[in-house]
Amino acid sequence: MKKVIVAAVLLGLLASAFVFAACGGNEVPAGAIASVGSATVTQEQFDQIWAQAEAQYKSQEGAPPFPKEGTAQYEQLKASIVNYLVQNEIIKQQAADMDVSVTAKQLDERVKQITEQVGGQKKLDELLKKQGVSADELRTQLEAQMLQDAVRTKVGQDAKVTPEQIKAYYNDPKNKAQFVVPDTVDARHVLVNTKAKAEKVQKLLAADNSDANWKKVAALYSSDPGSKDKGGSLGSFPEGRMVPEFDKVAFSIKPGTISVPVKSQFGWHVIEVTKKTPGSSKTFDEAKSMIEQSLKFQLQAKAWETWLADATKTAAIVYASGFDPKTLTASPSPSGSPAPAPSPTS
């Protein structure tokens, strides 16, 4: 759920790191980091997002330290935040011309949805506090994301995929593997830490492989937390999903057979396959809906990329000194030490 609030609202947007073509310099009003046509992106807006990024670094267990000033990662993060804010302003201006908007009711519904997903208002407040985001800031960032989604939808609404394109995609040998449904097995196991225990379990299950006995034996002996309370059930899976030693046995024994103890990196397994399902290939009729959606998504993504590039070229963007993304992410001079490749999510 953190990713719904953090990544989708902030860090996920920063990851786009769209580099805008515009002039640098100081031709922006005091207190602003950039101007977009007659509008401005303020230092306050930038500082707000920067503070959130710092708080979110600290809130993520095991996350790398926040980038140090002067490093490539620091400059990349700075450029990403500028790009995020400038892009929001471009989209806001274009949305007005396209008669696209986000209503207060739509925004309220989105906030309500997030509140329910995290487990209530109290938990949402705690999470926002930990990540350095106020309720008003959350609404502002959600509104920007929703507006972008609405504009993107309108930009891509005319994307059409023809029956001929769908058929050609299905018949292309390069895509054949996408329509193959592999063999699968349904299996259950008991995992223990010694061969002696595994042999004991094998005897108990060989004597009675009923569901009731599997539940009893798995609960008593298995060390696999994901299956011990489900009678050892691992559900259905294709070949290659499990470790090789397990896979080899699971796809070779007959359903209803209790395997001899099998050793893997996790310990000793006693396995039973309860069902085998042969693989198959999807027919054109079965696959065409998926193909159409995939091709349409590609067309919409390309339309959005083109639209955003065109909108940016005509946006008359000017950056304050020290905030031009191109300068911030420029390669070091040949005489300097090479910097690591910048990452939008650093």
C-alpha positions, 0 to 999 in steps of 0.5 A, a space after each residue: 500500500 505504501 507504493 500506492 501513496 508513495 510510488 504512484 504519487 511521488 517517486 513513481 512520477 519522478 521515475 519518468 524523468 522526462 528531460 524537457 527542452 527549454 532555456 536556462 538562466 535567471 529569467 524567472 520570477 523571484 521565488 520560482 525555479 521555473 516558468 512554464 508560459 505565464 505560470 511558475 513552478 515555485 521554490 516552495 513546491 520543490 522544497 515540499 517534494 524534496 522534503 517528502 523524498 528525504 522522509 521516504 528514504 528514511 522510512 523505507 527499511 533497508 533503503 540506501 542513504 539519501 544522496 549526498 549533495 554534489 553526487 550524480 544521484 543528488 543531481 538526478 533526484 533534483 532534476 527528476 523533481 523539477 521535471 515532475 513539477 514542470 510536467 504537472 504544469 504543462 499537463 494542467 495547462 493542456 488539460 484546460 484547453 482539452 476540456 479535461 478536469 478532475 472533479 472534487 467528487 472524483 478526488 474525494 473518492 480516490 482519497 476514500 479508496 486509499 484510506 480504505 486500502 490502508 486500513 482506515 484514517 488513523 493508519 493513513 495519517 500515520 503513514 503520511 506522517 512517516 513519509 512527510 506528506 500532509 493530507 493537503 499535499 496528498 490531495 494535490 499530488 493525487 489530483 495531478 496524477 489523476 489529471 495526467 491519467 485523464 489527459 493520457 486517456 483522451 490522447 490515446 482514445 483514438 488508438 485502433 487495432 485492426 483485425 489484420 494486425 491482430 492476426 499478424 501478431 498471432 501468426 508471427 513465429 516470434 510471438 508463438 511462446 506467448 500463446 503456449 500454456 505449459 504442463 502444470 501439476 498440483 502438488 503438496 509436500 512436507 518439508 523437514 530438516 533431516 533425512 530421518 524425519 523425511 523417511 518417517 513422514 514418508 511412511 506416515 503418508 504412504 500408509 494414509 495419503 488422505 487429505 485429513 492425514 496430510 493436514 495432520 502430518 504437515 501441521 506436525 512436521 512441516 517447516 514450510 510456513 506457506 503450506 504447513 497449515 494448508 495440508 502441505 498444498 503448493 497449488 498448481 505450478 508449471 515446470 521451472 517454478 520450483 527448485 530443480 530437485 523438487 521439479 524433477 520429482 514433481 513432474 516425473 511421479 504419477 498422481 497419488 504417489 508419495 515420493 521418497 525423501 528429496 533433498 534441496 537447498 531448503 531441506 528434505 521434501 516428501 512430495 505427492 502430486 495430486 493432479 497433472 494438467 497437460 499443456 496446450 496452445 491458445 487458439 486465435 479466438 482465445 488469444 485475440 482479446 489479449 493481443 488487441 489489448 496489448 497492441 492498443 496499449 502500445 499505440 496509446 503509449 506511443 501517442 502519449 510519448 509523442 503528445 508530451 514531447 510536442 506539448 513540451 516543445 511549445 510550453 516556453 519553459 525557462 529554468 532558474 539558475 541551478 534547476 535546468 535538468 539538462 545541466 543537472 544530469 550532464 555528463 562530467 567533463 573528460 578531466 573529471 572523475 566519471 560519475 555513476 549512471 544517474 537513476 531516476 529512483 535513486 
